[in-house]
Amino acid sequence: MSGTATNGRRVVVTGIGVVSPLAVGAELTWKRLIEGQSGIGRITHFDPSELPAQVAGQVPDGPTAEGGLTLSDWVPVKDQKKMDRFIHLGLAAAIQAVEDSGWKPEDEDDRCATGVMIGSGIGGLQTIYDGSLTVSSGKARRLSPFFIPSALINLISGHLSIRYGFKGPNHAVVTACATGVHAIGDASRLIQYGDADVMIAGGAEAAICSLGIAGFCSARALSTASNDDPTKASRPWDKDRDGFIMGEGAGVVVLEELEHAKRRGAKIYGEIGGYGMSGDAHHITAPAEGHEGAFRAMKAALRNSGGLTTADIDYVNAHGTSTMADDLELDAVERFFGEDAKRLVMSSTKSAIGHLLGAAGAVEAIFCLQAIRDGVVPPTLNLDNPARESVIDRVAHVAQQRRIDVALSNSFGFGGTNASIILKRFKD
Amino acid sequence: MGIRNEQMSDIADKVKKIVVEHLGVDESKVTPDASFIDDLGADSLDTVELVMAFEEAFSVEIPEDAAEKIATVKDAIDYIEKQKAA
């Protein structure tokens, strides 16, 4: 490692949790993803018929054992109304990850060495909408005392720490659609710097409400052409793409200092191999020409990788939202990989689950770990006619069996914020 | 007097129902002497919300100094009955 403050502390992933439009559960989501299933359908959370965009990736209700959301399995009934849906989904993913890791602090030192950093891009939008209606109807005194803690973004971290007694750093990232990657990357640095030995990190989002859909519609960001054929709506790099599809859900990982994980015999999914960030300083919603901010984020991730080169990276999970910016990211990836682009595979899993905004980067980092573990690259659905050709195999339609040792995941957010994270196979 | 008693037991039933709904507790635990915080697992924000729910359900105003004195199920029933009788 460059830099001395990290003392060579390595960070591995020892637990994963996913709530997605495909399923509640990391493994069932992954199974359905590589089967080529789509989680996109007509919006049922509210009546979307007044809006130009009417499809989204909603977390399915149903029995937990079948991959559906049964909220009372995750959050006690009496506490549910104290939290917006983004907190419900974040907790469901976080509880999965913690239980999967088997980590149970046994004394005060353990508790103080375990922190939480789970963010969200938007937070409790439906709660804010409902609260506004209460106030505007002259009932300000009737506003719930839980209004503020229900809407606040850092309350997933808060609730999780209370549930498990995690007394280490308690933090939350808010960087729009880059939130999930920033959370995992920043949390791994807290471990490297010794602020914690274990961090529960990720992102959650639940913005499929009338205010959220209307807002992104007004920003001309959402697909409107496939309201009658929802599973075809999200089509990264395809010439007929016309905007992103909103998804909801959460992704959370348990990050752990390597020696700590080894001492307790934890199962290791992979290692955090590098992390880089950049800002566009260009426009509030559009990336700069050639997506040079993405280029610099990938370059920074490699700089922090302890000696990896582009030749070592086997798979890129693209930001690839099914918007015009897909080709700009493709430009940046081609330029960054140079000759190594020829042997690269890259896919956009947003084709199956939509864009989970603040949760996207965390869910996609987990997909990278599962790709490394299983030797399977998830597909890009609906890539029928690429808008432009590339030497990079974009895994159209069907998953590919292929050994993946090192994967890179990109996430970019409104405001011009970019983050790239490298996940690699763990080798002692 | 018969009508009056019936109204009173209506109030008690409605209070209990609200407590069960908001605190997620079993109905059998909601006895007159049960304390919201000590016996029914409420915290200070829960009690604020409970009082709001009583205000809404019974169309009464419960000022803050009065709300602070409502610690048990019976306190709530008594206060609301007094307001309704006034």
Interface residues (C-beta under 8 A of the other chain):
Chain A: P76 V77 K78 D79 K82 R141 R142 S144 P145 F146 P149
Chain B: H22 L23 G24 V25 G41 L45 V48 E49 M52 E55 E56
